[in-house]
Amino acid sequence: MTFGINQVILVGHVLDAPEIKMLTTGGAMVIFTLAIEMEKHVEKHVVKIYGHLTEQAAVLAQGTWIYLEGHLQTHTSKDLTGQTHEHLEIIVGQKGVLQVLDE
C-alpha cells in the first residue's frame, strides 16, 4: 500500500485574535486566520492548532508574523438550507511547528 504526503509550510501574519475552544476530550484548540500576502492578492487560511502548541498559539497577537508546519484537512458543514459546504483548513498538531518570526 502506498501513502501520499500531506504537508503544509506557511509564512504569514495572524489576521485576527486567536479563539480558544475547549474540546470534549479535555484538551484545547486554538483557531485563527493566517494571511499570506501574494503579489496581487492575499490568501487567507483558517488554522487550527492542537496539542502542545496551543499555549503558544493562544497568546499570538493580531499582525504577528509566524512560520508554521502542518497538514491540510477538509471540513464539511451544512448551512441552514441543508446544502453541504467543504472548507479547507490548516491543521497544526502534535508533529507540527509554530514559530514567531517577529522577535
Secondary structure, 3 states (H helix, E strand, C coil): CCCCCCCEEEEEEECCCCEEEECCCCCEEEEEEEEEECCCCEEEEEEEEEHHHHHHHHCCCCCCEEEEEEEEEEEEEECCCCCEEEEEEEEECCCCEEEECCC
